[in-house]
Amino acid sequence: MCGIVAYTGHREAYPVLLKGLKRLEYRGYDSAGIALLNGGLNVYKKKGKVTDLETSLKDQHLHSTVGIGHTRWATHGQPNDVNAHPHYSGSGRIAIIHNGIIENYSALKQELSNKGHRFLSETDSEVLVHFIEDVQTHSNCSLEEAIRLALQQVVGAYAIVVISKDHPDTLFAARKGSPLVIGVGKGEHFLASDATPIIEYTNDVIYLDDLEIAVITRESVNIKNLEDVRTTPYIHTLELELEAIEKGGYDHFMLKEIFEQPRSVGDSMRGRINSAKGHLLLGGLRDYLNKLVNAKRVVILGCGTSWHAGLVAEYVFEEFARIPVEVEYASEFRYRNPIINEGDVVIAISQSGETADTLAAIELAKSKGAIIFGVCNVVGSSIPRATHAGAYTHAGPEIGVASTKAFTAQVTVLTMMAIIVAKAKGTITESLYRELLVEMESIPAKIQKILDKHAQIEYIADVFKDARNFLFLGRGYNFPVALEGALKLKEISYIHAEGYPAAEMKHGPIALIDEEMPVVFIATKDSSYEKVVSNIQEVRARKGRVLAVVTENDGLIESMAEFVIEIPHTHETLVPLLSVVPLQLLAYHIAVMRGCNVDQPRNLAKSVTVE
């Protein structure tokens, strides 16, 4: 979950590293550090934000054309200057940056301590660099070979970059379970956890695969696997634009990404839907569509917001494709000996494509013979490479830690998948099929109409910003939206919030309702509308404060609620694409008014690449 950046070439390394760390700070922001080869191997690191590191290095002479940088999200050891990366080896001739967890670090540390090694930090990463140097010393081998031999004995996940005083223009990198991208320039190379620090300089990248080691100079990249077999890297051309990873005049990335949803949802459908011709196609499904059509059961895997998108998909698949669906937390799936039968299909959802729990669940499902479909946003990430087929969401980079446009893009793609399967199975009428295509194409404009109400939502946020608890309630397709609304609020404002099916309120949560409890109802006009109206009456009878998301021109609920936010009418299946947007804005504005760091909420990182 940490951010890695490195450079070797003809430029000054420090500005490249510093800018890269700022772009990666959404991955971890407990501390930051760099190592440069400038008259020696020198490490500079600081607890706090990247700007704290930058301030501490003001007026220092940092001239070097090779270096490594790291922004940390703590796993082993509390955030402080000592535990920050990079870490030196025992002799100080080698330094490392590391993303991941070395699970057997304790045993390695004890073994090395018995040999006389002394450690300054509490981290598993420092143990790893000591271990690499110990292997090199006792095996009398090259640093590349020492890294290979050491990693054969390491248990866990890692993306590492090693720099050495004895190799003044060379970087050594390796990965297993954590992402690492190599940017290929002219007379220069870059390394990073994702493409955001690289795109300013080059569009050509190499995605390092699991169990590979790369030796990188300014002129060359040589890659071997842990078995010492050379591999031929494939250079991908990125379509990412630099403007996509900048704030573009918005106060926060999260707000920018909320307002990008008309475009990101449209991009998720572009080239895939043509309602005038009655066409709907996801090219990534073509070769395996029959597996979905004939599936006896679909298992959807995800974490956090992706799990909520999967819950929406459960309703859509079962209603239209008539396939039984189970939605599983990827983090729990592999620990309960799940039953996977022949004919089952697994759909794995992840914004980053690097979620460790989801990757582990995919490997387990594959080992049992399941066909795996991936729904991801980041091209070239690990999950698309680990699955048999799937579809990218094409939402564009999402920098804010709290996911927004990724959710709507995932729901869009999953809905398209379900409709395609239903059409192929004949479980949907032609008239409904065409109606859904027309409605899907109208969604971006309808999202924009909701965004135009942001001033009203900001006013409501000011009313409720000091609440200590929130309850979010919805039925049917809007139940997952209630969960997502509660998650957004607690993630970025630190207000306790819970989402429930509206009918479940009477089975416990109603005991919490009093005149200080805001209750958010997603109460659009659908098949469960009358029941939700009854639930609103129950809250009002107990003096709860009702805020309702309703369909335009509702009339009835407006007379019952303290506040209403109207959204355009759409087909019941597609309502989550609209009803979630005001909840995203509500959470955002409350968090800003409470003085919270919206883009980097405490204790959270964007890509959860460790279990």
Secondary structure, 3 states (H helix, E strand, C coil): CCEEEEEECCCCHHHHHHHHHHHHHHHCCCEEEEEEECCCEEEEEEECCHHHHHHHCCCCCCCCCEEEEEEECCCCCCCCCCCCCCEECCCCCEEEEEEEEECCHHHHHHHHHHCCCCCCCCCHHHHHHHHHHHHHHHHCCCHHHHHHHHHCCCCEEEEEEEEECCCCCCEEEEEEECCCEEEECCCCEEEECCCCCCCCCCCEEEECCCCEEEEECCCCEEEEECCCCEECCCCEECCCCHHHHCCCCCCCHHHHHHHCHHHHHHHHHCCCEECCCCEECCHHHHHHHHHHHCCCEEEEEECCHHHHHHHHHHHHHHHHHCCCEEEEEHHHHCCCCCCCCCCEEEEEEECCCCCHHHHHHHHHHHHCCCEEEEEECCCCCHHHHHCCEEEECCCCCCCCCCCCHHHHHHHHHHHHHHHHHHHHHCCCCHHHHHHHHHHHHHHHHHHHHHHCCHHHHHHHHHHHCCCCEEEEEECCCHHHHHHHHHHHHHHHHCCEEEEEEHHHHHHCHHHHCCCCCEEEEECCCCCCHHHHHHHHHHHHHCCCEEEEEEECCCCCHHHCCCEEEEECCCCHHHCHHHHHHHHHHHHHHHHHHCCCCCCCCCCCCCCCCCC
